[in-house]
Amino acid sequence: MSKRSVTFNHNPLLAKGLPVWRPRVVLLALLCGSFALVARAAYLQGVNDEFLQAKGESRYARVIEIPATRGKITDRHGTVLAASTPVKSIWAIPGDAKLTPAEVRKLAGLLDMDARDLSHRLGKDGDFVYLKRQVPPEVAERVAEMKLAGIHEQREYRRYYPGAEVMSHLLGFTGVDDHGQEGVELAFDRQLTGKPGSRRVIKDRRGRIVEDVESIRTPQEGQDIALSVDAKIQYLAYAALQSAMDTYRAKAGGVVVLDARSGEVLAMVNAPSYNPNNRESLSGAQLRNRALTDTFEPGSVVKPIIAAMALESGKFRFDTVIDTGNGRMALANATISDTKPHGRLTVAEVIQKSSNIGAVRMAMSFEPQQMWRVYDEMGFGSAVGLGFPGEASGRLRAANQWRPIEQATMAYGYGLSASLMQVARSYLVFARDGEMIPVTLTRADAPPPAGRRVFSAQTVRETRAMMEMVTQAGGTAVHGQVPGYRVAGKTGTSHKLEGANYTSKYIASFVGLAPVSDPRLVVAVMIDEPSGKQYYGGQVAGPVFARVMGGALRALSIPPDAPVTPMQVARGKEEPTAARGRM
């Protein structure tokens, strides 16, 4: 059988060749790709060689943040009130942390954590996870001794407050990242917080540092803050307030001490308090800085303002007689009353006896705008401006909204509200011969700026004399006397307003200054809801004032200005002359 050759080129399917342009396009694309790769390699190797170096270094080099120390807070004498202490934070690389169940349980015990929570954290995806922040150094050392793979430590700082409850509302506290959350820590957070630095290191696969390469940025430490507060006076105020809280089973309270010469805050305490070093079980009531954030109707402590207005206007004099009648006064559809009938009183006696009717009769001689202007100049209705979070401005409605009964009640401290700090600030006018200056929480190394004059010096001196009568026999605050010093002040007892109704709960207050001959200190005391039969300001707040003022004056070495009372020494029955002669 003969073999026949097959000619494939005659196959009609093979007869159709590819287009000429197609292989040329593919060849051109391959050449362009090759040239692009060559150009990219040349660029990376010759021009942008840092890119490949960075990628290589990322396998072994790390930039570590160097924390900056937060600035200290001190009192006016340099006593440290808040400082940052070094602690450690324990962190892990989950992929490297291959711990046995026994190791997990032991580590959880050291870190005071639940073993299941720890296992959950170690099982997360990623290269970094915190296990426990701000661990004491001794605990971190015990963790390091376990030599666990993937478990590392990092240096941090934790805030410590030596004064604990005594300074808590004043200083506030910081969070886990060492940033201010409350008080001075928050108000001055920008100055206190430093700028962290950084350094470049070489690490092995387990994250251990094997070599320091360079320092990139040096950390900038936070600025220290010197407060105007005197730690000794702060403690005196805290102790006196706590004693009153226990004695009268009160709901809350506060004390503010101001330096009348400079406007510096020497003390500011609140109750209830808390320990900023241990904040595990805190309530909102404990955290509130009531001296600045809570407002109340100040009651009769505003009556000296009305008396000063009356003297300044020339309509009344120190001894002008005002008829308070039988202790009841009808105005519109309301009745204003005193605690008891006083009859005819001089202006000075109106303040000494704390007559509501006498204060109203003086106040109603003015236009509402006149009263509003003086209250505004005394600082009511505007925040003190210390920079504290949540600082209250109080309430002082516009004068064109006042009805006659509202103008009358404002004469004895109802219808307006203020914080304890605002009330204390207003009394700087009586301590500085009619001049109002700003208050400050930082130590004032220079004289205060020029103040704003509210009353003439003569008017204030006469008003101070009335306020001094308040603490003397016949006044409402004999318990506010300070042995060795002349004291001037005014009591306040106001019903608490809850919703739209006044209740049978009270706020007792006392604000005063000393020594009267040359005022140096202003002390304001507020006791919220004292229990029992005693609730008047003179009974409850007066003794706290006396204790704080007396201790503060002695701590500042202020010379006494009260006349010395001769000491009466008890003597036994005198013996007959003859008997003495025989001895």
C-alpha positions as CSV (number, residue, x, y, z in Angstrom):
1,M,0.0,0.0,0.0
2,S,1.5,3.3,-1.0
3,K,1.9,6.1,1.4
4,R,0.6,9.5,0.5
5,S,1.9,12.7,1.9
6,V,-0.4,15.2,3.5
7,T,0.1,18.8,2.7
8,F,-1.1,20.8,5.7
9,N,-0.5,24.2,4.3
10,H,-3.3,23.6,2.0
11,N,-5.7,23.3,5.0
12,P,-8.1,26.2,4.8
13,L,-8.0,26.8,8.5
14,L,-4.2,27.2,8.5
15,A,-4.3,29.3,5.4
16,K,-5.7,32.3,7.5
17,G,-2.5,33.9,9.1
18,L,-2.5,36.3,12.1
19,P,-2.5,40.0,11.4
20,V,0.9,41.5,11.0
21,W,0.4,44.3,13.5
22,R,-0.6,42.0,16.4
23,P,2.8,40.4,17.3
24,R,4.4,43.8,16.9
25,V,2.1,45.3,19.5
26,V,2.8,42.5,21.9
27,L,6.6,42.8,21.3
28,L,6.3,46.6,21.8
29,A,4.4,46.1,25.1
30,L,7.0,43.7,26.4
31,L,9.8,46.2,25.5
32,C,7.9,49.1,27.2
33,G,7.4,47.0,30.4
34,S,11.0,46.0,30.4
35,F,12.1,49.6,30.0
36,A,9.7,50.6,32.8
37,L,11.2,48.1,35.2
38,V,14.7,49.2,34.3
39,A,13.7,52.8,34.9
40,R,12.0,52.0,38.2
41,A,15.0,50.1,39.4
42,A,17.4,52.9,38.3
43,Y,15.1,55.4,40.1
44,L,15.0,53.4,43.3
45,Q,18.7,52.5,43.3
46,G,20.1,55.9,42.1
47,V,17.6,58.6,42.8
48,N,15.2,57.5,45.6
49,D,17.4,55.0,47.4
50,E,15.9,56.0,50.8
51,F,12.7,54.0,49.9
52,L,14.4,50.6,49.9
53,Q,16.5,51.5,52.9
54,A,13.3,52.4,54.8
55,K,11.6,49.2,53.8
56,G,14.7,47.3,55.0
57,E,14.9,49.1,58.3
58,S,11.3,48.5,59.0
59,R,12.1,44.9,59.4
60,Y,14.4,45.6,62.4
61,A,14.4,49.3,63.3
62,R,11.8,51.0,65.5
63,V,11.1,54.5,66.6
64,I,10.2,54.5,70.3
65,E,8.4,57.4,72.0
66,I,10.2,58.8,75.1
67,P,7.5,60.1,77.5
68,A,7.8,63.6,79.0
69,T,7.3,64.2,82.7
70,R,4.2,66.2,83.5
71,G,5.0,69.4,85.4
72,K,4.6,69.5,89.2
73,I,1.9,71.5,91.0
74,T,3.1,73.2,94.2
75,D,1.5,75.5,96.7
76,R,2.7,79.1,97.2
77,H,5.6,78.0,99.4
78,G,6.9,75.2,97.0
79,T,5.2,72.3,98.8
80,V,4.5,69.6,96.1
81,L,0.8,69.0,95.7
82,A,0.9,66.8,92.6
83,A,3.8,65.0,90.9
84,S,4.3,62.3,88.3
85,T,6.0,59.0,89.4
86,P,7.4,56.5,87.0
87,V,5.4,53.3,86.4
88,K,5.3,50.6,83.8
89,S,2.7,49.5,81.3
90,I,2.7,45.8,80.2
91,W,2.0,45.2,76.5
92,A,2.2,42.3,74.1
93,I,2.7,41.2,70.5
94,P,-0.2,38.7,70.2
95,G,1.5,36.7,67.5
96,D,4.6,36.1,69.6
97,A,2.9,35.5,72.9
98,K,2.5,31.8,72.9
99,L,1.7,31.3,76.6
100,T,0.7,28.1,78.3
101,P,-2.5,28.1,80.4
102,A,-0.4,28.1,83.6
103,E,1.6,31.1,82.4
104,V,-1.6,32.9,81.5
105,R,-3.0,32.3,85.0
106,K,0.2,33.4,86.7
107,L,0.4,36.6,84.6
108,A,-3.2,37.4,85.2
109,G,-2.6,37.1,88.9
110,L,0.3,39.5,88.8
111,L,-1.7,42.0,86.8
112,D,-4.8,41.6,88.9
113,M,-6.8,40.6,85.8
114,D,-9.2,37.9,84.9
115,A,-7.5,35.0,83.1
116,R,-10.1,34.8,80.4
117,D,-9.8,38.6,79.7
118,L,-6.1,38.2,79.4
119,S,-6.4,35.3,77.0
120,H,-8.8,37.3,74.9
121,R,-6.4,40.2,74.6
122,L,-3.5,37.8,73.7
123,G,-5.7,36.3,71.0
124,K,-6.3,39.5,69.2
125,D,-5.0,40.3,65.7
126,G,-2.3,42.9,65.4
127,D,1.3,43.7,66.5
128,F,0.4,45.6,69.7
129,V,-2.0,45.3,72.6
130,Y,-1.9,46.8,76.1
131,L,-2.4,44.3,78.9
132,K,-2.3,46.6,81.9
133,R,-1.5,50.3,82.1
134,Q,0.3,52.1,85.0
135,V,1.6,49.0,86.8
136,P,3.8,49.6,89.9
137,P,7.5,49.0,89.2
138,E,7.7,46.0,91.6
139,V,4.9,44.3,89.7
140,A,6.5,45.0,86.3
141,E,9.8,43.5,87.6
142,R,8.0,40.3,88.6
143,V,6.5,40.1,85.2
144,A,9.9,40.6,83.6
145,E,11.3,37.8,85.7
146,M,8.9,35.4,84.0
147,K,10.7,36.0,80.7
148,L,7.6,35.4,78.6
149,A,7.9,35.6,74.8
150,G,5.9,38.5,73.3
151,I,5.3,40.2,76.6
152,H,7.0,43.6,77.0
153,E,7.0,46.7,79.3
154,Q,6.9,50.4,78.6
155,R,7.8,53.3,80.9
156,E,5.0,55.7,81.7
157,Y,4.1,58.1,84.5
158,R,1.3,58.2,87.0
159,R,0.1,61.2,89.0
160,Y,0.4,61.2,92.8
161,Y,-1.3,63.6,95.1
162,P,0.2,63.8,98.6
163,G,-2.7,65.9,99.9
164,A,-5.3,63.3,98.9
165,E,-8.9,64.4,100.0
166,V,-7.6,67.8,101.3
167,M,-6.6,69.0,97.8
168,S,-8.9,66.8,95.6
169,H,-11.4,69.3,94.3
170,L,-8.7,72.0,93.9
171,L,-6.2,69.8,91.9
172,G,-8.5,67.4,90.2
173,F,-6.8,64.5,88.6
174,T,-5.3,63.1,85.3
175,G,-6.4,60.1,83.2
176,V,-4.4,57.0,82.3
177,D,-2.7,59.0,79.5
178,D,-1.5,61.7,82.1
179,H,-3.8,64.4,80.8
180,G,-5.9,66.5,83.1
181,Q,-9.5,65.5,83.7
182,E,-10.7,67.8,86.5
183,G,-9.6,70.9,88.5
184,V,-6.2,72.5,88.1
185,E,-5.0,69.5,86.2
186,L,-7.5,70.3,83.4
187,A,-7.4,74.1,83.7
188,F,-3.7,74.2,83.2
189,D,-3.3,71.0,81.2
190,R,-1.5,72.8,78.3
191,Q,1.2,74.2,80.5
192,L,1.6,71.0,82.6
193,T,1.8,68.6,79.7
194,G,5.2,68.2,78.1
195,K,6.1,67.1,74.6
196,P,7.3,63.5,74.3
197,G,10.6,62.8,72.6
198,S,11.6,59.8,70.4
199,R,14.6,57.6,69.7
200,R,15.5,55.1,67.0
201,V,16.4,51.5,68.1
202,I,17.1,48.1,66.6
203,K,14.9,45.3,67.8
204,D,15.0,41.6,67.2
205,R,12.1,39.5,66.1
206,R,10.9,39.2,69.7
207,G,10.7,43.0,70.1
208,R,13.7,43.2,72.4
209,I,16.0,46.2,72.0
210,V,19.5,45.1,71.0
211,E,21.0,48.5,70.1
212,D,20.2,52.3,70.4
213,V,20.8,54.0,67.1
214,E,20.1,57.7,67.7
215,S,18.0,60.2,69.6
216,I,15.5,61.8,67.2
217,R,13.8,64.3,69.6
218,T,14.6,65.2,73.2
219,P,11.5,65.2,75.4
220,Q,10.4,68.6,76.7
221,E,9.3,68.4,80.3
222,G,6.0,70.0,81.4
223,Q,6.0,73.4,83.1
224,D,5.6,73.5,86.9
225,I,2.7,75.5,88.3
226,A,2.9,77.4,91.5
227,L,-0.6,77.9,93.0
228,S,-1.6,80.7,95.2
229,V,-2.9,78.2,97.7
230,D,-1.3,77.8,101.1
231,A,-1.3,74.1,102.1
232,K,-1.5,74.9,105.8
233,I,-4.6,77.1,105.4
234,Q,-6.1,74.5,103.0
235,Y,-5.8,71.9,105.6
236,L,-7.3,74.2,108.3
237,A,-10.3,74.8,106.1
238,Y,-10.7,71.2,105.2
239,A,-10.6,70.1,108.9
240,A,-13.0,72.8,110.0
241,L,-15.5,71.9,107.2
242,Q,-15.4,68.2,107.9
243,S,-16.0,68.8,111.6
244,A,-19.1,70.9,110.8
245,M,-20.3,68.2,108.3
246,D,-20.1,65.6,111.0
247,T,-21.7,67.8,113.7
248,Y,-24.7,69.0,111.7
249,R,-24.9,65.9,109.4
250,A,-25.0,68.2,106.4
251,K,-25.4,67.2,102.8
252,A,-22.5,69.2,101.5
253,G,-20.4,72.3,102.2
254,G,-17.6,74.5,101.1
255,V,-15.0,77.0,102.3
256,V,-13.1,79.7,100.3
257,V,-10.2,81.9,101.7
258,L,-9.0,84.9,99.7
259,D,-6.1,87.2,100.2
260,A,-7.7,90.7,100.2
261,R,-4.5,92.4,99.2
262,S,-3.7,90.3,96.1
263,G,-6.9,88.5,95.2
264,E,-5.1,85.2,95.6
265,V,-7.1,82.0,96.5
266,L,-5.4,80.7,99.7
267,A,-7.8,77.8,100.2
268,M,-10.8,76.2,98.5
269,V,-12.3,73.0,99.9
270,N,-15.5,71.1,99.4
271,A,-17.4,68.3,101.1
272,P,-18.0,65.5,100.4
273,S,-14.5,64.8,99.1
274,Y,-12.6,61.9,97.5
275,N,-9.1,60.5,97.2
276,P,-7.7,61.3,93.7
277,N,-5.1,58.5,94.2
278,N,-7.9,55.9,94.4
279,R,-10.9,56.6,92.2
280,E,-12.4,53.2,91.9
281,S,-15.7,53.9,93.6
282,L,-16.5,57.6,93.0
283,S,-19.9,59.3,92.7
284,G,-20.9,62.5,91.0
285,A,-21.6,64.2,94.3
286,Q,-18.0,63.6,95.4
287,L,-16.4,65.0,92.2
288,R,-18.4,68.2,92.2
289,N,-16.3,71.3,92.9
290,R,-19.2,73.0,94.7
291,A,-17.4,76.2,95.5
292,L,-17.2,77.0,91.7
293,T,-19.8,74.9,90.0
294,D,-22.8,74.9,92.4
295,T,-24.9,78.0,92.8
296,F,-27.3,79.0,95.6
297,E,-29.4,81.9,96.7
298,P,-27.0,83.7,99.1
299,G,-29.6,85.1,101.4
300,S,-28.7,87.9,103.9
301,V,-25.0,88.0,103.0
302,V,-26.0,90.6,100.3
303,K,-27.5,93.0,102.8
304,P,-24.3,94.9,103.4
305,I,-24.3,95.7,99.7
306,I,-27.7,97.3,100.1
307,A,-26.5,99.2,103.1
308,A,-23.5,100.5,101.2
309,M,-25.7,101.6,98.4
310,A,-27.9,103.4,100.8
311,L,-24.9,105.2,102.4
312,E,-23.3,106.0,99.0
313,S,-26.5,107.6,97.7
314,G,-26.7,110.0,100.6
315,K,-30.4,109.0,101.3
316,F,-29.4,107.2,104.5
317,R,-26.7,107.6,107.1
318,F,-25.2,105.1,109.6
319,D,-27.7,106.1,112.3
320,T,-30.8,106.8,110.1
321,V,-33.8,105.1,111.7
322,I,-35.9,102.7,109.7
323,D,-39.3,101.5,111.1
324,T,-39.6,97.7,110.7
325,G,-42.9,97.7,112.5
326,N,-44.1,94.4,114.0
327,G,-41.9,92.3,111.8
328,R,-44.3,91.9,108.9
329,M,-44.5,94.0,105.7
330,A,-47.1,93.6,102.9
331,L,-45.9,94.2,99.4
332,A,-48.1,93.5,96.4
333,N,-49.6,90.1,97.1
334,A,-46.7,88.9,99.3
335,T,-45.7,89.3,102.9
336,I,-42.1,90.0,103.9
337,S,-41.2,89.1,107.5
338,D,-38.4,89.2,110.0
339,T,-37.6,86.4,112.4
340,K,-39.1,88.6,115.2
341,P,-40.4,92.2,115.5
342,H,-37.6,94.7,115.8
343,G,-39.5,98.0,115.7
344,R,-37.3,101.0,114.9
345,L,-33.7,100.2,113.9
346,T,-30.9,102.3,112.6
347,V,-29.3,101.3,109.3
348,A,-26.4,99.8,111.3
349,E,-28.8,97.8,113.4
350,V,-30.6,96.5,110.3
351,I,-27.4,94.8,109.3
352,Q,-26.6,93.7,112.9
353,K,-30.1,92.2,113.4
354,S,-30.4,91.0,109.8
355,S,-33.8,92.7,109.3
356,N,-35.3,91.8,105.9
357,I,-37.8,94.6,106.2
358,G,-35.1,97.2,106.9
359,A,-33.1,96.0,103.9
360,V,-36.2,96.1,101.7
361,R,-37.1,99.6,102.7
362,M,-33.6,100.8,101.7
363,A,-33.6,98.8,98.4
364,M,-37.0,100.1,97.3
365,S,-35.6,103.7,97.4
366,F,-33.6,102.8,94.3
367,E,-34.5,102.1,90.7
368,P,-34.0,98.5,89.6
369,Q,-31.3,99.5,87.2
370,Q,-29.3,101.0,90.0
371,M,-29.4,97.8,92.1
372,W,-28.6,95.7,89.0
373,R,-25.6,97.9,88.2
374,V,-24.1,97.5,91.7
375,Y,-24.7,93.7,91.8
376,D,-23.1,93.4,88.4
377,E,-20.0,95.4,89.5
378,M,-19.8,93.2,92.6
379,G,-19.4,90.2,90.2
380,F,-22.8,88.6,90.4
381,G,-24.0,87.0,87.2
382,S,-20.5,86.6,85.7
383,A,-18.0,83.8,86.1
384,V,-15.0,84.4,88.3
385,G,-12.7,83.5,85.5
386,L,-10.3,81.0,87.1
387,G,-10.4,78.8,84.1
388,F,-11.9,75.8,85.9
389,P,-14.2,73.4,84.0
390,G,-17.9,73.9,84.7
391,E,-17.4,77.2,86.5
392,A,-20.8,78.7,87.1
393,S,-21.7,82.3,86.4
394,G,-24.8,82.3,88.6
395,R,-28.0,84.2,87.8
396,L,-28.7,87.9,87.8
397,R,-31.7,88.7,85.6
398,A,-31.9,92.0,83.6
399,A,-33.3,94.9,85.6
400,N,-36.1,95.5,83.1
401,Q,-37.5,92.1,84.1
402,W,-37.8,92.9,87.8
403,R,-41.1,93.2,89.4
404,P,-41.4,95.2,92.7
405,I,-41.5,92.0,94.8
406,E,-38.5,90.6,93.0
407,Q,-36.5,93.8,93.7
408,A,-37.5,93.5,97.3
409,T,-36.4,89.8,97.7
410,M,-33.1,90.6,96.0
411,A,-32.4,93.0,98.9
412,Y,-32.1,90.0,101.2
413,G,-30.6,87.5,98.8
414,Y,-33.5,85.7,97.0
415,G,-34.1,85.8,93.3
416,L,-30.4,85.7,92.4
417,S,-27.9,82.9,92.6
418,A,-24.1,82.7,92.9
419,S,-21.3,80.3,93.7
420,L,-19.5,80.4,96.9
421,M,-16.4,81.8,95.1
422,Q,-18.5,84.6,93.7
423,V,-19.8,85.5,97.1
424,A,-16.3,85.5,98.5
425,R,-15.1,87.7,95.6
426,S,-17.8,90.2,96.2
427,Y,-16.6,90.8,99.7
428,L,-13.2,92.0,98.4
429,V,-15.0,95.3,97.9
430,F,-15.5,95.6,101.7
431,A,-12.0,94.5,102.4
432,R,-10.3,96.9,99.9
433,D,-12.2,100.1,100.8
434,G,-14.6,99.8,97.8
435,E,-12.3,98.4,95.1
436,M,-12.9,95.2,93.2
437,I,-9.9,93.2,91.9
438,P,-9.8,89.9,90.0
439,V,-9.1,86.7,91.9
440,T,-6.3,84.3,90.9
441,L,-5.4,80.7,91.5
442,T,-1.7,81.1,90.7
443,R,0.9,82.7,93.0
444,A,1.0,86.5,92.3
445,D,4.6,87.7,92.4
446,A,3.6,91.2,91.3
447,P,1.0,93.7,92.8
448,P,-2.5,93.1,91.5
449,P,-3.8,95.2,88.6
450,A,-5.7,98.4,89.2
451,G,-9.2,97.5,90.5
452,R,-12.6,98.8,89.7
453,R,-14.1,101.2,92.3
454,V,-17.6,100.3,93.4
455,F,-18.0,102.3,96.6
456,S,-16.1,105.2,98.2
457,A,-13.7,104.3,101.0
458,Q,-15.7,106.2,103.6
459,T,-18.9,104.2,102.6
460,V,-17.0,100.9,103.0
461,R,-15.5,101.8,106.3
462,E,-19.0,102.6,107.7
463,T,-20.4,99.4,106.2
464,R,-17.5,97.4,107.8
465,A,-18.4,98.9,111.2
466,M,-22.0,97.6,110.7
467,M,-20.6,94.2,109.8
468,E,-18.4,94.2,112.8
469,M,-21.5,94.7,115.0
470,V,-22.9,91.4,113.5
471,T,-20.2,89.5,115.4
472,Q,-20.6,91.4,118.6
473,A,-23.2,91.1,121.4
474,G,-26.7,91.6,119.9
475,G,-25.6,90.4,116.5
476,T,-26.5,87.3,114.6
477,A,-22.9,85.8,114.5
478,V,-21.4,86.0,118.0
479,H,-20.0,82.5,117.2
480,G,-17.9,84.1,114.4
481,Q,-15.7,86.0,116.8
482,V,-11.9,85.3,116.6
483,P,-10.0,85.9,119.9
484,G,-7.5,88.7,119.5
485,Y,-8.9,90.0,116.2
486,R,-11.7,92.4,115.1
487,V,-13.9,90.6,112.7
488,A,-16.6,91.9,110.3
489,G,-19.0,89.7,108.4
490,K,-22.6,88.8,107.6
491,T,-24.7,85.6,108.1
492,G,-27.0,84.1,105.6
493,T,-29.8,81.6,106.0
494,S,-31.8,80.7,102.9
495,H,-34.5,78.2,102.1
496,K,-33.5,75.8,99.3
497,L,-35.3,76.2,96.0
498,E,-36.1,72.8,94.4
499,G,-37.9,73.1,91.1
500,A,-40.3,76.0,91.4
501,N,-40.9,75.7,95.2
502,Y,-39.0,76.6,98.3
503,T,-38.5,73.7,100.8
504,S,-37.9,73.4,104.5
505,K,-34.3,72.7,103.7
506,Y,-31.7,75.4,104.4
507,I,-28.3,76.7,103.3
508,A,-26.4,78.3,106.1
509,S,-23.6,80.7,105.2
510,F,-21.2,83.2,106.7
511,V,-18.8,85.6,104.9
512,G,-16.4,87.9,106.7
513,L,-13.1,89.6,106.8
514,A,-10.4,90.3,109.3
515,P,-8.6,92.2,110.8
516,V,-11.1,95.0,110.5
517,S,-8.4,97.7,111.1
518,D,-6.5,96.5,108.0
519,P,-8.4,93.7,106.3
520,R,-6.1,90.9,105.0
521,L,-8.4,87.8,104.6
522,V,-11.9,87.1,103.3
523,V,-13.4,83.8,104.3
524,A,-16.7,82.4,102.9
525,V,-18.4,79.4,104.4
526,M,-21.5,77.5,103.1
527,I,-23.2,74.5,104.7
528,D,-25.8,72.7,102.6
529,E,-28.8,71.2,104.4
530,P,-27.6,71.1,108.0
531,S,-29.8,68.7,110.1
532,G,-31.2,69.2,113.5
533,K,-32.5,72.3,115.2
534,Q,-29.6,74.5,114.3
535,Y,-29.6,75.7,110.8
536,Y,-29.0,79.5,111.0
537,G,-25.8,80.8,109.3
538,G,-24.5,82.3,112.6
539,Q,-25.0,79.0,114.4
540,V,-23.7,76.6,111.8
541,A,-21.3,78.5,109.5
542,G,-20.1,81.1,112.0
543,P,-18.0,78.7,114.1
544,V,-16.4,77.3,110.9
545,F,-15.5,80.8,109.8
546,A,-14.0,81.6,113.3
547,R,-11.8,78.4,113.2
548,V,-10.6,79.0,109.7
549,M,-10.0,82.7,110.0
550,G,-8.3,82.4,113.4
551,G,-5.9,79.7,112.2
552,A,-5.2,81.5,108.9
553,L,-4.4,84.8,110.6
554,R,-2.0,83.1,113.0
555,A,-0.4,81.1,110.1
556,L,0.3,84.3,108.3
557,S,1.6,86.0,111.4
558,I,-1.0,88.8,111.2
559,P,-0.8,90.9,114.3
560,P,-3.9,91.0,116.5
561,D,-5.9,94.3,116.4
562,A,-8.5,93.7,119.1
563,P,-8.0,95.3,122.5
564,V,-6.7,92.8,125.1
565,T,-9.3,91.8,127.6
566,P,-7.9,91.6,131.1
567,M,-7.9,88.1,132.4
568,Q,-10.1,87.6,135.5
569,V,-8.4,85.3,138.0
570,A,-10.6,83.7,140.6
571,R,-9.4,84.3,144.2
572,G,-10.2,82.5,147.4
573,K,-11.6,84.2,150.4
574,E,-9.0,86.7,151.8
575,E,-7.7,85.8,155.2
576,P,-7.8,88.3,158.1
577,T,-4.8,90.6,158.5
578,A,-4.1,89.2,161.9
579,A,-4.0,85.7,160.6
580,R,-1.6,86.7,157.8
581,G,0.6,88.4,160.3
582,R,1.1,85.3,162.4
583,M,2.2,83.1,159.4
